Amino acid sequence: MNKKTTSTNNTSRKKAGTGKGKQRFPPGWNEEKVRDVIAHYDRLTDAERAAEIEAAAEAPGDTLMAVPTALVPAVLKLIQRHEKSA
């Protein structure tokens, strides 16, 4: 019996440059900063990327957790509300 390998591409995501209008960034971010972050991670080895992930899990004051995809918009709104009140 042959098993086919399937791709897990998320077809609901927009490809860069295909949106209408000007790109919007969070406060304090711009296209140059985004490109710098991408370049940083492109330069890392797999081991360095893994080390960053492990370090993030131990960052004081932050908690990593799995959130059901359907709840992500609500969680983002809560985070935004928290940041505005801080």
C-alpha positions in Angstrom: 0.0 0.0 0.0 1.4 3.4 -1.0 1.0 6.4 1.3 0.9 9.8 -0.3 2.6 12.6 1.4 0.4 15.6 1.8 1.4 19.2 2.3 0.2 21.2 5.3 0.2 24.5 3.5 -2.3 26.9 4.9 -4.1 28.2 1.8 -6.1 30.7 3.8 -3.0 32.9 4.3 -2.4 35.8 1.9 0.8 35.8 0.1 3.1 38.8 0.6 2.4 41.6 -1.8 -1.0 40.3 -2.9 -3.1 42.5 -0.5 -4.8 45.7 -1.6 -3.6 49.1 -0.3 -0.7 49.9 1.9 0.8 47.4 4.3 0.0 48.1 7.9 2.4 47.4 10.7 2.0 47.3 14.5 3.1 50.5 16.4 6.8 50.8 16.3 7.2 48.5 13.3 7.9 49.2 9.7 8.9 47.2 6.6 12.7 47.6 7.4 12.2 46.2 10.9 10.2 43.2 9.6 12.9 42.5 7.0 15.6 42.7 9.7 13.8 40.2 11.8 13.4 37.8 8.8 17.1 38.2 8.0 18.0 37.4 11.6 16.1 34.1 11.6 17.3 33.2 8.1 20.9 33.4 9.3 20.4 31.1 12.3 21.2 27.5 12.2 18.6 24.9 13.3 20.3 24.5 16.6 20.3 28.3 17.2 16.6 28.5 16.4 15.9 25.6 18.8 17.9 27.4 21.5 15.8 30.6 21.0 12.6 28.6 21.3 13.8 27.0 24.5 14.9 30.3 26.0 11.5 31.9 25.1 9.8 29.2 27.1 11.7 30.2 30.2 11.3 34.0 29.8 10.2 35.5 33.1 6.8 37.2 32.9 5.6 35.3 29.8 3.7 32.1 29.4 3.5 29.9 26.2 0.4 28.0 25.6 -1.6 26.4 22.8 -4.7 28.3 21.9 -7.5 26.8 19.7 -7.3 28.7 16.3 -10.9 29.8 16.6 -10.1 31.6 19.9 -7.0 33.5 18.5 -8.9 36.7 17.5 -10.5 36.9 21.0 -7.1 36.3 22.7 -5.5 39.0 20.5 -8.2 41.5 21.6 -7.6 40.7 25.2 -3.8 41.3 24.8 -4.5 44.6 23.0 -6.8 45.7 25.7 -4.3 44.8 28.4 -1.5 46.7 26.6 -3.6 49.8 26.2 -4.4 49.8 30.0 -0.8 49.2 31.0 
